[in-house]
Amino acid sequence: MQYRKDRKGNDISLLGFGCMRFEGSGTGEYFQKANDQVMEAIRQGINYFDTAYVYKNNEKVLGRILVENNCRDQIYIATKLPQYMVRSVAQAEKIFNQELELLQTDHIDYYLMHMLNDLASWNRLKAMGLEDWIKEKMDSGKIRNIGFSYHGNTENFKPVVDVFDWDFCQIQYNYLDENIQAGKKGLLYAAEKGLPVIIMEPLRGGRLVGMLPETAKKRIAKSDVNESAASLALRWLYDQPQVTCVLSGMNSMEMVNENCKTASLALPGCLTDDERQLIEDVKNDIKNSVKVGCTGCNYCCPCPKGVDIPAVFQCYNQLSEDSHARWRYIQMTTFRKETTNAAKCVGCGACTKKCPQHLDIPQLLKEAKKELETPMFKIINWGTHFFHFY
């Protein structure tokens, strides 16, 4: 296993274990399966385990595994405060204590403000006194490193980085999302600020593996590059020295073994010219199979009404092959102070004039809204802002 340093000099495994995809109820055979995978991952050198308060059963299962195997001190736990649900310091304190209890630990090594997508969200937390609460937890040692996870756009990422003395951050990043969300620009900016960057969705929820278009699958199989689709995507990330740790939601022993093998050999500069070309060809295969030919260049932004146009189209394009696309849409457009969903479009056409692809963006947003903004979206959107922000 390769390791990269965090801000305080700790060695973080290049591959992290994303616990969100633990299967089933977390009991019986499901617990045993998770236990075996986690322990094998630790044996192979993984020391960074990522979970969250809102991931069903995750904290409880991970805590039980670590206690029953007496290995808490061998790993770092990362978990998250659902800041979009928090209305007071007392509520944050209650959730944090619940997390400690579920994880059966007295401290969290890496604690994140979950989906802190814009400056307004941080200002809301600060106004309620959460900044002082964080400092108190850091001083007491109950939180060892403080950071945030991010699903917003590039423009909003830099102010969030700058607003507080963070120890690390977590972004969605992969070869298809190079210019989406925080993107390459965000990765480089965080690294310039000395922030370790944890990568989530390196395989885009399976989009870059099993859900590739057939043309891409055949291209990889026939190529002279001796790498699987998963290994290729991970190596693209490991090639970049600004990446500290890449989270993989592994739920089989085969995934654990393959991903650990890849991470044990990968160094900055590991990607060959043939691999780079293959990735570019696969990206083109993916783009040719999507509904909207949006490249994520962000020339259409900012929208006068606040629509996050690239994020809307990203989720719309994922619908046919990614069962999590509608949930991603909620994450990216709703869990923030000001929503950025497609319904906010008024058809002014300002975006169309700036689009290098000459897309009819207002019409495409209407089509995306019809598919993405289901009754469930509307319920969650209403509930989030009625109960949590106002």
Long-range contacts (C-beta under 8 A, 24 or more apart in sequence): 1-44, 1-45, 1-46, 1-260, 1-263, 1-264, 2-238, 2-263, 2-264, 2-265, 2-266, 2-267, 3-45, 4-196, 4-243, 4-244, 4-245, 5-196, 5-244, 6-145, 6-167, 6-168, 6-196, 6-244, 7-145, 7-167, 7-168, 7-194, 7-195, 7-196, 8-145, 8-167, 10-76, 11-47, 12-47, 12-48, 12-76, 12-196, 12-244, 12-245, 13-45, 13-46, 13-47, 13-48, 13-245, 13-263, 14-238, 14-245, 14-246, 14-263, 14-266, 15-46, 15-234, 15-245, 15-246, 15-248, 15-259, 15-260, 15-262, 15-263, 16-46, 16-48, 16-49, 16-50, 16-78, 16-198, 16-245, 16-246, 16-247, 16-248, 17-41, 17-46, 17-48, 17-49, 17-50, 17-247, 17-248, 17-250, 18-50, 18-200, 18-247, 18-248, 18-249, 18-250, 19-49, 19-50, 19-51, 19-55, 19-58, 19-61, 19-62, 19-249, 20-50, 20-51, 20-52, 20-55, 20-58, 20-249, 21-249, 21-250, 21-251, 22-55, 22-57, 22-58, 22-61, 22-251, 23-251, 25-57, 26-57, 26-58, 26-60, 26-61, 31-61, 31-64, 31-65, 33-251, 34-61, 34-65, 35-65, 35-68, 35-69, 36-253, 37-250, 37-251, 37-252, 37-253, 37-256, 38-62, 38-65, 39-65, 39-69, 39-71, 40-253, 40-256, 40-257, 41-250, 41-256, 41-260, 42-71, 42-74, 42-75, 44-256, 44-257, 44-260, 44-264, 45-260, 45-264, 46-75, 46-260, 47-74, 47-75, 47-76, 48-75, 48-76, 48-78, 48-110, 48-198, 48-245, 48-247, 49-75, 49-76, 49-77, 49-78, 50-78, 50-79, 50-170, 50-198, 50-200, 50-247, 51-77, 51-78, 51-79, 51-80, 51-103, 52-79, 52-80, 52-82, 52-112, 52-114, 53-79, 53-80, 53-81, 53-82, 53-95, 53-98, 53-99, 53-114, 54-80, 54-82, 54-114, 59-99, 59-102, 59-103, 60-102, 62-103, 63-102, 63-103, 63-104, 63-105, 64-104, 66-103, 66-104, 66-105, 67-104, 72-104, 72-105, 76-109, 76-110, 77-103, 77-105, 77-108, 77-109, 77-110, 78-108, 78-109, 78-110, 78-111, 78-112, 78-198, 79-103, 79-108, 79-110, 79-111, 79-112, 80-111, 80-112, 80-113, 80-114, 80-149, 81-111, 81-112, 81-113, 81-114, 82-114, 82-115, 83-113, 83-114, 83-115, 83-116, 83-121, 83-125, 83-130, 84-114, 84-115, 84-121, 84-335, 84-336, 84-384, 84-388, 85-388, 86-125, 86-128, 86-130, 86-388, 87-128, 87-387, 87-388, 88-128, 89-128, 89-129, 89-130, 89-132, 89-133, 92-130, 92-133, 93-133, 96-137, 96-142, 100-142, 106-142, 107-141, 107-142, 107-143, 107-144, 108-142, 108-143, 108-144, 109-144, 109-145, 110-144, 110-145, 110-147, 110-167, 110-168, 110-198, 111-137, 111-143, 111-144, 111-145, 111-146, 111-147, 112-146, 112-147, 112-148, 112-149, 112-170, 113-147, 113-148, 113-149, 114-148, 114-149, 115-149, 115-150, 115-151, 115-331, 115-335, 115-336, 116-148, 116-149, 116-150, 116-160, 117-150, 117-151, 117-152, 117-156, 117-160, 117-332, 117-335, 117-336, 118-152, 118-156, 118-159, 118-160, 118-336, 118-337, 118-338, 119-156, 119-159, 119-160, 119-163, 120-336, 120-337, 120-338, 121-336, 121-337, 122-160, 122-163, 122-164, 124-337, 124-389, 131-164, 147-195, 147-198, 149-200, 150-181, 150-182, 150-186, 151-181, 151-328, 151-331, 151-332, 151-335, 152-181, 152-182, 152-308, 152-332, 152-336, 153-181, 153-298, 153-301, 153-308, 153-310, 153-311, 154-179, 154-181, 154-182, 154-183, 154-185, 154-186, 154-298, 155-298, 155-301, 155-302, 157-181, 157-182, 157-185, 157-186, 157-189, 158-186, 158-189, 161-186, 161-189, 161-190, 161-193, 161-195, 162-193, 166-195, 167-195, 167-196, 168-195, 168-196, 168-197, 168-198, 168-244, 169-195, 169-196, 169-197, 169-198, 170-197, 170-198, 170-199, 170-200, 170-247, 171-197, 171-198, 171-199, 171-200, 172-199, 172-200, 172-201, 173-197, 173-199, 173-200, 173-201, 173-202, 173-237, 173-243, 174-199, 174-201, 174-202, 174-203, 174-204, 174-208, 174-233, 174-236, 174-237, 175-208, 175-233, 175-236, 175-279, 175-283, 176-204, 176-207, 176-208, 176-283, 176-286, 177-201, 177-204, 177-296, 177-314, 178-296, 179-295, 179-296, 179-297, 179-298, 179-310, 180-296, 180-310, 180-311, 180-314, 181-311, 181-332, 183-296, 187-240, 187-242, 187-243, 188-242, 190-242, 191-241, 191-242, 196-244, 196-245, 197-242, 197-243, 197-244, 198-244, 198-245, 198-246, 198-247, 199-237, 199-243, 199-245, 199-246, 199-247, 200-247, 202-233, 202-234, 202-237, 202-246, 202-247, 202-248, 203-230, 203-233, 203-234, 203-248, 204-318, 204-322, 205-318, 205-322, 205-324, 205-328, 206-322, 207-286, 207-318, 207-321, 207-322, 208-233, 209-233, 211-321, 211-322, 212-282, 212-285, 212-286, 213-285, 213-286, 213-288, 213-289, 215-285, 215-288, 215-289, 216-281, 216-282, 216-285, 216-286, 219-278, 219-281, 219-282, 219-285, 220-278, 220-282, 223-274, 223-278, 224-274, 225-272, 225-274, 225-275, 225-278, 227-275, 228-258, 229-282, 230-255, 230-258, 230-259, 230-262, 231-258, 231-262, 232-275, 232-278, 232-279, 232-282, 234-259, 234-262, 234-263, 234-266, 235-262, 235-266, 235-270, 235-271, 235-275, 236-271, 236-275, 236-279, 238-262, 238-263, 238-266, 238-267, 238-268, 238-270, 239-266, 239-268, 239-269, 239-270, 239-271, 240-268, 241-268, 290-317, 291-316, 291-317, 291-319, 291-320, 291-367, 292-316, 292-317, 292-359, 292-364, 292-368, 293-357, 293-359, 294-357, 294-359, 295-356, 295-357, 297-356, 299-354, 299-355, 299-356, 300-351, 300-352, 300-354, 300-355, 300-361, 301-351, 303-344, 303-345, 303-350, 303-351, 304-348, 304-350, 305-344, 305-345, 305-346, 305-348, 306-338, 306-339, 306-340, 306-344, 307-340, 307-341, 307-342, 307-344, 307-345, 307-365, 308-332, 308-333, 308-340, 308-341, 309-351, 309-361, 309-365, 311-340, 312-340, 312-341, 312-342, 312-365, 312-368, 312-372, 313-364, 313-368, 315-368, 315-372, 316-364, 316-367, 316-368, 316-371, 316-372, 319-371, 319-372, 325-372, 326-372, 326-374, 326-376, 326-377, 329-372, 329-377, 330-377, 330-380, 330-381, 334-377, 334-380, 334-381, 334-384, 334-385, 335-384, 337-389, 339-381, 339-385, 341-369, 341-372, 341-373, 341-377, 341-381, 342-366, 342-368, 342-369, 342-372, 342-373, 343-369, 343-373, 345-369
